[in-house]
């Protein structure tokens, strides 16, 4: 049996070749239109653009492969250390209700940090 990567490579080559053939055919068609009596320079522009469109899938697959190789070559990032919990600081000028609310928020923050780990 073939490797799973071989079938994908053949598919990529097939799609790229088919795109190039179709786009070169369209460039030829635009050249024929340009050469006709009612051809314009817009047709000539398409003659130059269609082969580039045909090369685009091959470039795209090549670029994806290079980006994947670059990503695989980079070491995995180390997890960021968790910041130490900030103690709730009560100021002398705070009232009891505000201090209780701040303690409640600090408790919620601590629980949320513990659940996300």
N, C-alpha and C positions, 0 to 999 in steps of 0.2 A: 504494500500500500504506500501511497505517497504521503509525504509529510503535510500537515495542515497548512504550513506556510507556503508550500509550493503552489497549491491551488490558488491561494490569494495572490501570489506574485504573477501567476499566469493571467488571472483576472485583471490585475492592474495593467499588465503589458497589453492585453487584449483591448481594454477600454481606451488606453492611450493611443494604440495604433489605429483603432476604429475612429477615434476623434480626429486624428491627424488625416486619415484618408478622406473622411467626410468633409472636413474643413478645406482640404486641398481641392476637392471636387467643387466646393462652393467658390473657392478662389478662381478656379478655371472657368466656372460659369460667369463670374463677374468680369473676368478678362474678356470673354466672348462678348459680353454686353458692352464693355468699354470699347472693344474693337468695332462694334456695329456703328451704323450711321447715327443713331441717337444715343450713343454712349456718352457718359459724363465723367468728370474727374472724381466724382463720388464713387463711381464703379471702380476706378483705379485705386482709390483709398481702400475699398473693400478687398481688392486683390491683395493688398499688403496686410490687411488685418486678419483675414481668415486663417492663414497659416499660423499666426500667433495664437489665435483662439484654439487651433488644433494642438499646439504645444502646451497649452495651459494645464490640461490634466496631468501630463507627464511631469511638469514642473511642480504641480501641487503634491503629487505622490512623493516626489523626490524631497521636497521641502518638509513634508510630514515625517518622512523617515529620518531626516537629519535632526529635526526637533526632538523626535523620540530618542535618538541616540544621545543627544546632548542631555536630555532629561535623565536618561539611565546612567550617564557618567557622573552626574552630580550626586554627592552623598546625601542620604536622607537627613532632613533637618532634625536637630535635637528638639525634643519638646521644651517649650519655654517653662522656666520654673514659675510656680504659682507665687504670686506676691503674698507676703505675710499679711495676715488679717490686721486691719487697722483697729486699734482699741477705740471703743466709744469714749470720747472725752466729754465730760460734763463740765460746763462752765458754771461759775458761781451765779452769773446773772440769768441763767435759764430757769424757767419755771418747771415744776414737776411734770406737768403734762407734756411739755416739749421733750424733756429728758426721757420720759417713758416711750414716746413715739420714736425717738432716735434709737433707743435700745431695741425696739421692735424692728426697725429697719435694719439695724446691724445683724439681728438674729436672722431675718429673712435673707440677707446677703450671705451669711455664713452657710445657711442651709442650701441656698442656690449653688454656691461654689462646691459644696460637698456632693450634691447630686450630679453636677456636670462632670465630675471626675470619673 
